[in-house]
Amino acid sequence: MKQISAKQNICVFITFLISSIPMISGYTQAKQDIWLSYIIAFIAFVPLTLLYVRMCSLYPGKNLFEIFGETCGRKIGVVLSALYILYLLHIAGVSLRISSEFIHVISLTQTPQWVLLLSFFVLCAYGAYKGYEGIARFSAFILPVILLMLIGFFVFSSSLYDWSNIEPIYAENFPEILNSSWTVFVYPFGELIASYFLFSEMKLKKGKGYFPYITILSVSFLTLIFMVVNNILILGAPSMTRLYFPTYMANSIINLGDFSGTETLSSTIFFIANIIKCIVCLIVAQKGLSYIFPKIQKANPAVVIVFSAVCCLFANFFVKNTVQLFDFFYLYRWYALFFQLFPILIWIIAEIKGKKSSINRRSAGNN
């Protein structure tokens, strides 16, 4: 895999995180205070991001799969890599189901899920086979388009805002807001863990490793928080929390005169973002398999097809309907938190090993 510029990597993972926009505010109970939950989740995730970057910087040229092996030994590293491969395929499968459920609910209500997922299978398999470089270039092209469209939505929807919808501020009790922050922390912010498996492929100037990730988090957070507030001001908390895809509904009532179909436009860009997220997870999972079995090429067609098929099958069967999909997130935040926080232990081990190596070198120099 060729090294990807920091700019391209930033574009990939901003797109990765904002792919959750169709779901925002539809799966939490903080009502009009959901924007506070996003702020708390963002503040909580920033130090975790800095810690992850520090951990990766201790092993320059190595990705997180290789760091598992360096810190815990080859055997444990293989086990951890296998677990994270399953987690990455899980993220991809959930994202595919969100996309298929979204299309099924808003337009193709009579189309079976498996038909939609079959078309996604082809897209994901092709994208994963082409590799990360292609996705990085495409993301660098599509992200500015997405952000410009979102700015347009904000501008044209401002006449629909009812500022009383966001009042009273802090209407919900703090435990409820904190509970929603936990959900937001895990989805979408926590899924940024996928990016650290590609850390070694990013071209970074010395000492600049933190900048791309702070940029990714900041731009994603601002985009998400504006969309959340936009939904609240247009729909109001009662309607917003009853809708499965509130962003789609908010965009559907924007009046652009003779031009119609803003909801279709927004649906398309969110769909593209979700597919990019799935492809990235598949590419990272292949990278993990190459670490476990070094003889397997990272763009092996058989692996691509199998991983894509596993994701689509999982997406088809892990929930039965939209209600179960949204209920699933309250379960997901429990076990996903393990995968998102476990690297803290790896960082501690890496720091201890680094200090021991430094002490040993100084001792050898004195002798």
C-alpha positions in Angstrom: 0.0 0.0 0.0 1.4 3.4 -1.0 1.6 6.1 1.6 -1.4 8.4 1.7 -1.1 12.1 2.3 -2.3 13.5 5.6 -4.9 15.6 3.6 -6.3 12.5 1.9 -6.4 10.6 5.2 -8.2 13.5 6.9 -10.9 13.5 4.1 -11.4 9.7 4.4 -12.1 9.7 8.1 -14.1 12.9 8.2 -16.3 11.2 5.6 -16.2 8.0 7.8 -17.5 9.8 10.9 -20.1 12.0 9.2 -21.6 8.9 7.6 -23.7 8.7 10.8 -25.6 11.9 9.9 -28.8 10.0 8.9 -29.0 8.4 12.3 -28.1 11.4 14.5 -30.6 12.3 17.2 -32.8 9.4 16.2 -31.2 6.9 18.7 -30.8 9.0 21.9 -33.1 10.1 24.6 -31.6 13.5 25.5 -34.2 15.2 23.3 -33.4 18.9 22.7 -30.3 18.6 24.9 -28.7 16.0 22.5 -26.3 18.8 21.3 -24.9 18.8 24.9 -24.3 15.1 24.6 -22.3 15.6 21.4 -20.1 18.2 23.1 -19.4 16.0 26.1 -18.6 13.0 23.9 -16.3 15.1 21.8 -14.4 16.5 24.8 -14.1 13.0 26.2 -12.7 11.6 23.0 -10.0 14.2 22.3 -7.6 13.0 25.0 -8.2 9.4 23.9 -7.2 10.4 20.4 -4.0 12.1 21.6 -3.2 9.0 23.5 -3.7 6.7 20.5 -1.5 9.0 18.3 1.2 8.9 21.0 1.0 5.1 21.1 1.4 4.8 17.3 4.2 7.4 17.3 6.2 5.1 19.7 6.4 2.6 16.9 7.0 4.6 13.7 6.3 2.7 10.5 4.1 0.2 12.2 0.3 -0.1 12.3 -1.9 -1.1 15.2 -1.9 -4.8 14.3 1.9 -4.8 14.4 2.0 -2.8 17.6 -0.1 -5.5 19.2 2.6 -8.0 18.4 5.4 -5.7 19.5 3.9 -5.1 22.9 2.2 -8.4 23.7 4.1 -10.9 21.7 3.3 -12.6 18.4 0.7 -15.1 19.7 -1.3 -12.6 21.7 -0.9 -10.1 18.9 -2.5 -12.6 16.5 -5.5 -13.2 18.9 -6.0 -9.4 19.3 -5.8 -8.9 15.6 -8.4 -11.6 14.9 -10.7 -9.9 17.4 -10.3 -6.5 15.8 -10.8 -8.0 12.3 -14.2 -9.3 13.6 -15.0 -5.9 15.1 -14.1 -4.1 11.8 -16.3 -6.5 9.8 -19.0 -5.8 12.4 -18.8 -2.1 11.9 -19.0 -2.6 8.1 -22.0 -4.9 8.5 -23.9 -2.5 10.7 -23.1 0.4 8.3 -24.5 -1.7 5.4 -27.7 -2.4 7.3 -28.1 1.3 8.2 -27.8 2.1 4.4 -30.2 -0.7 3.4 -32.7 0.2 6.1 -32.5 3.8 5.2 -33.3 3.1 1.5 -36.0 0.6 2.5 -37.8 3.0 4.8 -37.7 6.1 2.7 -38.3 4.8 -0.8 -38.0 1.1 -1.7 -40.4 -0.2 1.0 -41.3 -3.4 -1.0 -37.7 -4.3 -1.8 -36.3 -7.1 0.3 -33.2 -6.3 2.3 -31.1 -8.9 0.6 -31.6 -7.3 -2.8 -30.3 -4.0 -1.6 -27.4 -5.7 0.3 -26.5 -7.7 -2.8 -25.9 -4.4 -4.7 -23.9 -3.1 -1.7 -21.8 -6.3 -1.8 -20.7 -5.5 -5.4 -19.8 -1.9 -4.5 -17.9 -2.8 -1.3 -16.0 -5.7 -2.9 -14.9 -3.6 -5.8 -13.9 -0.7 -3.6 -11.9 -2.9 -1.2 -10.2 -4.6 -4.1 -9.1 -1.3 -5.5 -7.5 -0.5 -2.2 -7.1 2.4 0.2 -5.3 4.7 -2.3 -8.4 4.8 -4.5 -10.8 5.5 -1.7 -8.5 8.2 -0.3 -8.4 10.0 -3.7 -12.2 9.7 -4.1 -12.8 11.0 -0.5 -10.6 14.0 -1.2 -12.9 14.7 -4.1 -16.3 14.0 -2.6 -15.8 15.5 0.9 -15.7 19.1 -0.2 -18.9 18.4 -2.2 -20.6 16.9 0.8 -19.6 19.8 3.1 -20.7 22.4 0.5 -24.1 20.7 0.2 -24.5 20.6 4.0 -23.7 24.3 4.2 -26.4 24.9 1.5 -28.9 22.9 3.6 -28.1 25.1 6.6 -28.5 28.3 4.6 -31.8 27.3 3.0 -33.3 25.7 6.1 -32.7 28.8 8.3 -36.1 30.2 7.5 -37.7 27.1 9.0 -36.0 27.4 12.3 -38.1 27.7 15.5 -35.7 28.7 18.2 -38.2 27.8 20.9 -37.6 24.1 19.9 -34.2 24.2 21.6 -35.6 25.6 24.8 -35.4 25.0 27.7 -31.7 24.3 27.6 -30.7 21.5 30.1 -34.3 20.3 30.3 -33.2 16.7 30.7 -31.5 15.6 33.9 -27.7 15.2 33.6 -27.6 11.4 33.9 -29.8 11.2 30.8 -27.5 13.6 28.9 -24.5 11.7 30.0 -26.1 8.4 29.0 -26.7 9.8 25.5 -23.0 11.1 25.5 -21.9 7.5 26.0 -23.8 6.4 23.0 -22.4 9.2 20.9 -18.9 8.5 22.2 -19.1 4.9 20.9 -21.0 5.8 17.7 -19.6 7.6 15.8 -16.5 8.9 17.5 -15.2 5.7 18.9 -15.2 4.0 15.5 -12.3 6.2 14.5 -10.2 3.4 16.0 -10.2 2.0 12.4 -7.9 4.9 11.4 -5.0 3.8 13.7 -4.6 0.6 11.8 -3.6 2.7 8.9 -1.3 5.1 10.8 1.8 3.8 9.1 0.4 4.5 5.7 0.0 8.2 6.3 2.7 10.7 5.3 3.3 12.8 8.3 5.9 15.5 9.1 7.9 14.9 12.2 5.9 16.0 15.3 2.8 16.6 13.2 1.0 13.3 14.0 -1.6 14.9 16.2 -2.7 17.5 13.6 -4.6 15.2 11.2 -6.6 13.5 14.0 -7.5 16.8 15.7 -8.6 18.1 12.3 -10.7 14.9 11.7 -12.4 15.2 15.1 -13.0 18.9 14.9 -14.5 19.1 11.4 -16.6 16.0 12.1 -17.8 17.3 15.4 -18.8 20.7 13.9 -20.6 19.0 11.1 -22.5 16.7 13.3 -23.4 19.3 15.9 -24.7 21.7 13.3 -26.8 18.9 11.8 -28.1 18.0 15.3 -29.1 21.6 16.0 -30.6 21.9 12.5 -32.8 18.9 13.2 -33.9 20.2 16.6 -34.8 23.7 15.2 -36.7 22.4 12.3 -38.5 19.4 13.7 -38.6 19.9 17.4 -37.5 17.4 20.0 -40.8 15.4 20.1 -40.9 14.8 16.4 -37.1 14.3 16.1 -37.0 11.5 18.7 -40.0 9.7 17.1 -38.4 9.6 13.6 -35.9 6.9 12.6 -34.1 9.2 10.2 -34.7 12.8 11.3 -32.1 14.4 9.1 -33.9 13.1 6.0 -37.2 14.5 7.2 -35.6 17.9 8.1 -34.1 18.1 4.6 -37.3 17.0 2.9 -39.2 20.1 4.0 -36.6 22.6 2.8 -38.2 24.9 0.1 -35.9 25.8 -2.8 -38.6 27.1 -5.1 -38.7 25.3 -8.4 -35.9 22.9 -7.3 -37.1 19.9 -5.4 -35.5 16.7 -4.2 -33.2 18.0 -1.5 -33.9 14.9 0.5 -32.8 12.8 -2.4 -29.6 14.7 -2.7 -28.9 14.4 1.0 -29.7 10.7 0.9 -27.2 10.1 -1.9 -24.3 11.8 -0.2 -25.0 10.0 3.1 -25.2 6.7 1.2 -21.8 7.4 -0.5 -20.3 8.2 2.9 -21.6 5.0 4.4 -20.2 2.9 1.6 -16.8 4.6 2.0 -16.9 3.7 5.7 -17.7 0.0 4.9 -14.9 -0.2 2.3 -12.4 1.3 4.7 -13.3 -1.3 7.3 -12.9 -4.1 4.8 -9.5 -2.8 3.7 -8.3 -2.5 7.3 -9.6 -6.0 8.0 -7.6 -7.4 5.1 -4.6 -5.7 6.5 -5.1 -7.5 9.8 -5.4 -10.8 8.0 -2.1 -10.1 6.2 -0.5 -9.7 9.6 -1.9 -13.0 10.9 -1.1 -14.8 7.6 1.9 -12.9 6.0 1.6 -14.9 2.8 -1.9 -13.5 2.0 -1.7 -10.4 -0.1 -3.6 -7.4 1.1 -5.7 -7.1 -2.0 -6.4 -10.8 -2.4 -9.7 -11.1 -4.5 -10.8 -14.2 -2.5 -10.4 -12.4 0.8 -12.2 -9.4 -0.5 -15.2 -11.4 -1.7 -15.4 -13.5 1.5 -15.1 -10.4 3.8 -17.7 -8.5 1.8 -20.1 -11.5 1.8 -19.7 -11.9 5.6 -20.6 -8.3 6.1 -23.6 -8.5 3.9 -24.9 -11.7 5.5 -24.4 -10.2 8.9 -26.2 -7.1 7.9 -29.1 -9.1 6.6 -29.7 -11.2 9.7 -28.5 -9.4 12.8 -31.7 -7.5 13.1 -35.2 -8.0 11.7 -36.5 -4.5 11.3 -35.8 -0.8 11.8 -37.0 -0.8 15.4 -34.5 -3.5 16.3 -31.7 -1.7 14.5 -32.1 1.4 16.7 -32.5 -0.7 19.8 -29.3 -2.4 18.9 -27.2 0.7 19.5 -28.0 0.4 23.3 -26.4 -3.0 23.2 -23.6 -2.0 20.8 -22.2 0.7 23.1 -21.4 -1.9 25.8 -19.2 -4.3 23.8 -17.9 -1.7 21.3 -16.4 0.3 24.2 -14.0 -2.6 24.9 -12.5 -2.5 21.4 -12.3 1.3 21.5 -10.7 1.6 25.0 -8.5 -1.5 25.0 -5.6 0.2 23.2 -5.1 2.2 26.3 -3.6 -0.9 27.9 -1.4 -1.3 24.8 -0.2 2.3 25.2 0.7 1.7 28.9 2.7 -1.4 27.9 4.4 0.5 25.1 5.4 3.4 27.4 6.8 0.9 30.0 8.8 -0.9 27.3 10.0 2.4 25.9 11.3 3.5 29.3 13.0 0.2 30.0 14.7 0.3 26.6 15.8 3.9 27.3 17.2 2.9 30.7 19.0 -0.1 29.2 20.6 2.1 26.5 21.8 4.6 29.1 23.3 1.8 31.2 25.0 0.3 28.2 26.4 3.7 27.3 27.8 4.3 30.8 29.5 0.9 30.8 
